[in-house]
Amino acid sequence: MSTSPFLRSLREHMLVRRYSLRTVKSYSYWIKSFILFHGKVHPTELGGTEVEVFLREGLHNLPLS
C-alpha cells in the first residue's frame, strides 16, 4: 500500500526524532483520518475550524476501541 508523499515525510520526520513506532502509527492514523474526513484536502490548507469540525463530527464515524 503506497502512502502519500506528505504522510511518508511525516513518518520519516517522527522516526528521525526517535518517536516510538507505536506513536508514529497512532499519529499517522489520526492524520490520515483527518485528511480523508476533509475530502483529501492538504492539511496546509486546513485550519483550526476544520480541526474542531473533525473532533466534533468526524470522530463519531470512526471505529474506536
PyRosetta script that sets phi, psi and omega in degrees:
from pyrosetta import init, pose_from_sequence

init()
pose = pose_from_sequence("MSTSPFLRSLREHMLVRRYSLRTVKSYSYWIKSFILFHGKVHPTELGGTEVEVFLREGLHNLPLS")
pose.set_psi(1, 121.9)
pose.set_omega(1, -179.8)
pose.set_phi(2, -89.4)
pose.set_psi(2, 144.1)
pose.set_omega(2, 177.7)
pose.set_phi(3, -108.9)
pose.set_psi(3, 165.8)
pose.set_omega(3, -179.8)
pose.set_phi(4, -69.9)
pose.set_psi(4, 156.6)
pose.set_omega(4, 176.2)
pose.set_phi(5, -58.9)
pose.set_psi(5, -34.6)
pose.set_omega(5, 179.0)
pose.set_phi(6, -62.9)
pose.set_psi(6, -50.3)
pose.set_omega(6, -179.4)
pose.set_phi(7, -66.3)
pose.set_psi(7, -36.1)
pose.set_omega(7, 178.0)
pose.set_phi(8, -63.9)
pose.set_psi(8, -42.7)
pose.set_omega(8, -179.9)
pose.set_phi(9, -68.2)
pose.set_psi(9, -36.3)
pose.set_omega(9, 175.8)
pose.set_phi(10, -62.5)
pose.set_psi(10, -43.5)
pose.set_omega(10, 179.9)
pose.set_phi(11, -61.7)
pose.set_psi(11, -46.6)
pose.set_omega(11, 178.6)
pose.set_phi(12, -61.6)
pose.set_psi(12, -41.2)
pose.set_omega(12, 178.8)
pose.set_phi(13, -58.3)
pose.set_psi(13, -45.4)
pose.set_omega(13, -179.1)
pose.set_phi(14, -69.3)
pose.set_psi(14, -39.2)
pose.set_omega(14, -178.8)
pose.set_phi(15, -67.7)
pose.set_psi(15, -38.6)
pose.set_omega(15, 178.0)
pose.set_phi(16, -62.0)
pose.set_psi(16, -33.9)
pose.set_omega(16, -179.8)
pose.set_phi(17, -88.7)
pose.set_psi(17, 13.3)
pose.set_omega(17, 172.5)
pose.set_phi(18, 64.0)
pose.set_psi(18, 33.8)
pose.set_omega(18, 170.6)
pose.set_phi(19, -66.5)
pose.set_psi(19, 148.6)
pose.set_omega(19, 177.4)
pose.set_phi(20, -68.7)
pose.set_psi(20, 153.8)
pose.set_omega(20, 179.7)
pose.set_phi(21, -59.7)
pose.set_psi(21, -36.9)
pose.set_omega(21, 179.3)
pose.set_phi(22, -63.8)
pose.set_psi(22, -40.5)
pose.set_omega(22, 177.6)
pose.set_phi(23, -65.9)
pose.set_psi(23, -43.6)
pose.set_omega(23, 179.2)
pose.set_phi(24, -59.7)
pose.set_psi(24, -45.3)
pose.set_omega(24, 179.8)
pose.set_phi(25, -64.0)
pose.set_psi(25, -42.8)
pose.set_omega(25, -179.4)
pose.set_phi(26, -64.6)
pose.set_psi(26, -49.3)
pose.set_omega(26, 179.2)
pose.set_phi(27, -61.8)
pose.set_psi(27, -41.9)
pose.set_omega(27, 180.0)
pose.set_phi(28, -61.7)
pose.set_psi(28, -41.1)
pose.set_omega(28, 178.7)
pose.set_phi(29, -60.2)
pose.set_psi(29, -48.1)
pose.set_omega(29, -177.0)
pose.set_phi(30, -69.5)
pose.set_psi(30, -37.9)
pose.set_omega(30, 178.5)
pose.set_phi(31, -66.2)
pose.set_psi(31, -43.4)
pose.set_omega(31, 178.4)
pose.set_phi(32, -63.6)
pose.set_psi(32, -41.5)
pose.set_omega(32, 177.8)
pose.set_phi(33, -61.3)
pose.set_psi(33, -41.7)
pose.set_omega(33, 178.8)
pose.set_phi(34, -61.9)
pose.set_psi(34, -45.1)
pose.set_omega(34, -179.6)
pose.set_phi(35, -64.4)
pose.set_psi(35, -45.9)
pose.set_omega(35, -179.3)
pose.set_phi(36, -66.0)
pose.set_psi(36, -37.4)
pose.set_omega(36, 178.9)
pose.set_phi(37, -59.5)
pose.set_psi(37, -35.5)
pose.set_omega(37, -178.0)
pose.set_phi(38, -97.3)
pose.set_psi(38, 25.6)
pose.set_omega(38, 172.6)
pose.set_phi(39, 69.7)
pose.set_psi(39, 37.2)
pose.set_omega(39, 176.7)
pose.set_phi(40, 61.5)
pose.set_psi(40, 30.4)
pose.set_omega(40, 173.3)
pose.set_phi(41, -77.8)
pose.set_psi(41, 138.5)
pose.set_omega(41, -179.0)
pose.set_phi(42, -63.0)
pose.set_psi(42, 135.9)
pose.set_omega(42, -177.1)
pose.set_phi(43, -57.1)
pose.set_psi(43, -25.6)
pose.set_omega(43, 179.0)
pose.set_phi(44, -68.7)
pose.set_psi(44, -16.9)
pose.set_omega(44, 178.9)
pose.set_phi(45, -93.4)
pose.set_psi(45, -2.7)
pose.set_omega(45, -178.9)
pose.set_phi(46, -107.2)
pose.set_psi(46, 157.0)
pose.set_omega(46, -178.2)
pose.set_phi(47, -133.7)
pose.set_psi(47, -160.7)
pose.set_omega(47, -177.1)
pose.set_phi(48, -61.4)
pose.set_psi(48, -35.8)
pose.set_omega(48, 179.3)
pose.set_phi(49, -61.6)
pose.set_psi(49, -43.0)
pose.set_omega(49, 179.9)
pose.set_phi(50, -66.7)
pose.set_psi(50, -34.2)
pose.set_omega(50, 176.5)
pose.set_phi(51, -64.1)
pose.set_psi(51, -44.8)
pose.set_omega(51, 179.4)
pose.set_phi(52, -61.4)
pose.set_psi(52, -43.0)
pose.set_omega(52, 178.9)
pose.set_phi(53, -62.5)
pose.set_psi(53, -43.5)
pose.set_omega(53, 179.3)
pose.set_phi(54, -61.7)
pose.set_psi(54, -45.7)
pose.set_omega(54, -178.4)
pose.set_phi(55, -68.3)
pose.set_psi(55, -34.4)
pose.set_omega(55, -178.0)
pose.set_phi(56, -79.8)
pose.set_psi(56, -42.9)
pose.set_omega(56, -172.3)
pose.set_phi(57, -110.6)
pose.set_psi(57, -36.9)
pose.set_omega(57, -174.0)
pose.set_phi(58, -69.9)
pose.set_psi(58, -32.7)
pose.set_omega(58, -177.1)
pose.set_phi(59, -68.1)
pose.set_psi(59, -22.0)
pose.set_omega(59, 179.3)
pose.set_phi(60, -68.2)
pose.set_psi(60, -21.7)
pose.set_omega(60, -176.9)
pose.set_phi(61, -100.6)
pose.set_psi(61, 0.2)
pose.set_omega(61, -178.7)
pose.set_phi(62, -96.6)
pose.set_psi(62, 142.0)
pose.set_omega(62, 176.4)
pose.set_phi(63, -76.1)
pose.set_psi(63, 109.1)
pose.set_omega(63, 178.7)
pose.set_phi(64, -110.0)
pose.set_psi(64, 145.4)
pose.set_omega(64, 178.2)
pose.set_phi(65, -119.0)
pose.dump_pdb("model.pdb")
